[in-house]
Amino acid sequence: MSVKIDFTDQIDYKKIRQQAQKVQDQYYFHMGQQILKDLNNSYVPRDTGDLIASSLIHSDFKHGKLKWRTPYARKVYYGTGINFSTDKNRGATALWDIQAQSEIGDRWTAQSQKIADKFFK
């Protein structure tokens, strides 16, 4: 004898999708803010502050996209022929996200886990 019970009609998929979207939005917002703060405070080259200011204006935290938008942002990011001053940012470098990931990525991972734990208790 076998019994088949179908509970799928009792699952509110719309509610599950809404909750998942809420979690994702919160995750992107909190992690994006922290990562941008770490990058801008320690790794993004700083001269006039316009490059960093552009990231505060143009980043899309809801979708997890950090953006630096100045006419020279790409050149500075790739660092072609640039000697970075570390007077204002100790770790100023090209490819700042990669450098930061190698140095403090574990901290980001731990924070990410805390956020996930908060929502999935």
C-alpha positions in Angstrom: 0.0 0.0 0.0 1.2 3.5 -0.7 -0.2 6.9 0.0 0.6 10.0 -1.9 -0.1 13.3 -0.3 0.3 16.5 -2.3 1.0 19.6 -0.1 2.0 21.8 -3.0 -1.4 23.5 -3.1 -0.7 24.7 0.5 2.6 26.4 -0.4 2.3 30.1 -0.9 5.0 30.6 -3.6 4.3 34.3 -3.9 5.0 34.8 -0.2 8.2 32.7 -0.5 9.4 34.8 -3.5 8.6 38.0 -1.7 10.5 36.9 1.4 13.5 35.7 -0.6 13.6 39.1 -2.4 13.5 40.9 0.9 16.4 38.9 2.2 18.4 39.5 -1.1 17.7 43.2 -1.0 18.9 43.4 2.7 21.9 41.3 1.9 22.9 43.4 -1.1 22.3 46.7 0.8 24.3 45.8 3.9 27.2 44.0 2.2 27.4 46.7 -0.6 27.6 49.4 2.0 30.3 47.7 3.9 32.4 46.7 0.9 32.1 50.2 -0.6 33.1 51.7 2.7 36.2 49.5 3.0 37.2 50.0 -0.6 36.8 53.8 -0.5 38.5 54.2 2.9 41.5 52.1 2.2 42.0 51.0 -1.4 40.6 53.4 -3.9 43.1 56.0 -4.9 42.2 59.5 -3.5 43.3 62.8 -4.9 40.4 65.3 -5.0 37.8 62.8 -3.7 35.7 62.9 -6.9 36.3 59.2 -7.7 35.1 58.2 -4.3 32.2 60.6 -4.3 31.1 59.1 -7.7 30.8 55.7 -6.1 28.4 57.1 -3.4 26.2 58.6 -6.1 26.2 55.9 -8.7 26.3 52.6 -6.8 23.1 50.5 -6.9 22.9 48.8 -3.5 19.6 47.3 -4.2 21.1 45.2 -7.0 24.5 44.7 -5.5 26.4 46.9 -8.0 29.2 49.2 -6.9 30.1 51.8 -9.5 32.8 54.5 -9.8 31.9 56.9 -12.5 34.3 59.7 -13.5 35.9 60.3 -16.9 39.1 58.7 -15.5 37.7 55.9 -13.4 38.6 53.1 -15.8 42.2 54.4 -16.2 42.7 54.6 -12.5 41.1 51.2 -11.9 43.4 49.5 -14.3 46.3 51.7 -13.2 48.1 51.9 -16.5 51.2 54.0 -16.0 50.0 55.4 -12.7 52.1 55.6 -9.5 49.5 55.7 -6.7 50.1 57.9 -3.7 49.3 56.3 -0.4 49.2 59.6 1.5 45.4 59.6 1.8 44.6 55.9 1.4 47.2 53.5 2.8 46.4 50.7 0.3 45.6 52.8 -2.8 46.1 50.6 -5.8 44.8 49.6 -9.2 42.3 46.7 -9.2 41.3 47.8 -5.7 38.6 45.3 -5.3 40.9 42.3 -6.0 43.5 43.6 -3.6 40.9 44.2 -0.8 39.4 40.8 -1.4 42.8 39.1 -0.8 43.4 41.1 2.3 40.0 41.5 4.0 37.8 39.1 2.1 37.5 36.8 5.2 36.0 39.6 7.1 33.4 40.2 4.3 32.6 36.5 4.3 32.1 36.5 8.1 29.8 39.5 7.8 27.9 37.9 5.0 27.4 34.8 7.1 26.0 36.9 10.0 23.5 38.5 7.6 22.4 35.1 6.3 22.1 33.7 9.8 19.9 36.7 10.8 17.4 35.8 8.1 17.6 32.1 8.2 17.3 31.2 11.9 
